Amino acid sequence: MKLPCAVLALAALAIAPSAVAQGSTADEIAKYRAALQDGNPAELWEIRGEALWREKRGPKRVSLENCDLGLGAGVVKGAYAQLPRYFADADRVMDLETRLVWCMVTVQGYAEADAKKNPFGSGNDRKSDLEALAAYITSESRGVKMNVSLRHAKEAEAYRVGEKLFYFRGGTHDFACATCHGEEG
C-alpha cells in the first residue's frame, strides 16, 4: 500500500509545476489581452506602413521618403488632411492611394500594374502594402483639420464631380452617400 501512495505522491509532485505553469500562462494571456484593449489594432498596420515608407524598395531601390504628398518630399505630417489635391508633376488631382501608386511608379520604379496589384488585402487579416502605407500616412494627420484646396481649376472640377456623386441617389434602396454621411445622416 505504501508503494502506490508513494507513486501517487510522486506523480502529484511532477504534475504540480505544470498546473502552476498553466495557471501563470493563462494569467499572462489575460494580461496580454487587456494590454491589447488599450491600443488600436490599426496601429500595427500604421507601424508596417511607416516601415514600408522608409524601406528602399522597387527596381530603383529607393524609399518613398522621396515622394511628395503635397507638402514637400517625404513630409507626411498633415499631408492626408490636404488630399485630394492637384499635383503639377502629374497634371491631375490625386487622392492618397492614387498618389502612392504614382510615387511607387515614378520614384521607386515599379510597373504600374505591379503597384496596383492587390490594392486591398486578401481578406485573411493580411493587409496590402498600399493599405498599410495609407494607414500610416492617414495616422500622421490625426487631429489635423481637413483643408482641401479648390484653388486650381482641376481641384474645383474634381470637387464638383465628387459633390454630385455624394448626393446621387441610386441602387436598390435609392440611397446616396449623403443618406448616411450627410449632416442629417
Beta strands, then each sheet from edge to edge (+ up, - down):
strand 1: 85-87
strand 2: 92-94
sheet 1: 1+ 2-
end
